[in-house]
């Protein structure tokens, strides 16, 4: 039997920790500057760090060698990310992080629904219960 704490779960848990830090740090950082500028500055840091990582690991590849479908969908994903971040930073500017972030995390519920509906993935009844509970939890935290 394999390790119950497989690599994808570890990376997902680390993503959650850093997403939480992202929200808290962004809430503090967005004070006193426009939300769009804050998003731009954050994006610049992301770009710089990823450029360094790719250089150190020698992972750059010519765009012409990459699958067009991958480039298309990564481009669309980048556009969705930009819009998401712009909306998130504006919400942080206007509301408390403890209520903004749970609404933002409703994306987890949407991903489950879209994964099943568009990608043909399946969820067991226990997982569906989790999706419903996440949705309810987000709504309850966000309510005044």
C-alpha positions in Angstrom: 0.0 0.0 0.0 1.3 3.5 -0.9 2.1 6.3 1.4 -1.3 7.9 2.4 0.4 11.4 2.3 1.4 11.3 -1.4 3.3 13.9 -3.2 0.3 15.7 -4.7 -1.3 16.0 -1.2 1.9 17.5 0.2 2.1 20.1 -2.6 -1.6 20.9 -2.3 -1.2 21.5 1.5 1.8 23.7 0.9 -0.3 25.6 -1.7 -3.0 26.2 0.9 -0.5 27.5 3.4 1.0 29.9 0.9 -2.4 30.9 -0.3 -3.3 31.8 3.2 -0.1 33.8 3.6 -0.8 35.5 0.2 -4.2 36.7 1.4 -2.9 38.0 4.7 0.1 39.7 3.2 -1.9 41.2 0.4 -4.5 42.6 2.8 -1.7 44.5 4.6 0.1 45.4 1.3 -3.0 46.8 -0.4 -3.4 49.5 2.2 -2.5 52.9 0.9 -2.2 52.0 -2.8 -4.6 51.1 -5.6 -5.7 47.5 -5.9 -4.7 47.4 -9.6 -1.2 48.6 -8.8 -0.9 46.2 -5.9 -1.8 43.3 -8.3 0.8 44.6 -10.8 3.5 44.7 -8.2 2.6 41.2 -6.9 2.6 39.9 -10.5 6.1 41.4 -11.0 7.4 39.5 -8.0 5.9 36.2 -9.3 7.4 36.8 -12.7 10.9 37.5 -11.2 10.8 34.5 -8.9 9.7 32.1 -11.7 12.2 33.5 -14.1 15.0 32.8 -11.6 13.6 29.3 -10.9 13.5 28.4 -14.6 17.0 29.8 -15.2 18.5 27.8 -12.2 16.7 24.6 -13.2 17.4 25.2 -17.0 13.8 24.6 -17.8 13.2 27.3 -20.4 12.0 25.9 -23.8 11.5 27.7 -27.1 7.8 28.6 -27.5 7.8 27.1 -31.0 8.5 23.6 -29.4 5.5 23.7 -27.0 2.1 22.3 -28.0 -0.2 25.0 -29.3 -3.1 23.6 -27.3 -1.1 24.0 -24.1 -0.1 27.5 -25.0 -3.7 28.4 -25.8 -5.1 27.1 -22.5 -2.2 28.5 -20.4 -2.9 31.8 -22.0 -6.5 31.6 -21.1 -5.6 30.5 -17.6 -3.3 33.5 -17.3 -6.1 35.8 -18.3 -8.4 34.2 -15.8 -5.7 34.5 -13.1 -5.2 38.2 -13.9 -8.9 38.9 -13.6 -9.2 36.8 -10.5 -6.3 38.6 -8.8 -7.7 42.0 -9.8 -11.1 41.1 -8.3 -9.4 39.6 -5.2 -7.3 42.7 -4.5 -10.2 45.0 -4.9 -12.3 42.9 -2.5 -9.4 42.9 0.0 -9.3 46.7 -0.2 -13.0 46.9 0.5 -13.6 44.1 3.0 -12.0 42.0 5.8 -9.6 39.3 4.7 -11.3 36.8 7.0 -14.5 37.2 5.0 -13.1 37.9 1.5 -10.8 34.8 1.4 -13.6 32.2 2.1 -15.7 33.7 -0.8 -12.6 33.5 -3.0 -12.1 29.9 -2.0 -15.6 29.1 -3.3 -13.4 28.5 -6.4 -12.7 25.1 -4.9 -16.4 24.3 -5.1 -16.6 25.6 -8.7 -13.6 23.5 -9.7 -15.2 20.4 -8.3 -18.4 21.1 -10.3 -16.5 22.0 -13.5 -14.1 19.1 -13.2 -17.1 16.8 -13.1 -19.2 18.6 -15.7 -16.5 19.6 -18.2 -13.6 17.1 -17.7 -15.7 14.0 -16.9 -14.0 13.5 -13.5 -16.0 11.7 -10.8 -16.5 12.3 -7.1 -17.7 9.8 -4.6 -20.7 10.7 -2.3 -18.3 11.5 0.6 -16.5 14.0 -1.7 -19.8 15.6 -2.8 -20.6 16.0 0.9 -17.3 17.8 1.3 -18.0 20.1 -1.6 -21.4 21.0 -0.1 -19.8 21.6 3.3 -17.1 23.8 1.8 -19.8 25.8 0.0 -21.9 26.2 3.2 -18.8 27.0 5.3 -17.7 29.7 2.9 -21.2 31.3 2.9 -21.5 31.1 6.7 -18.1 32.8 7.2 -18.8 35.5 4.6 -22.3 36.4 6.0 -22.4 39.5 8.1 
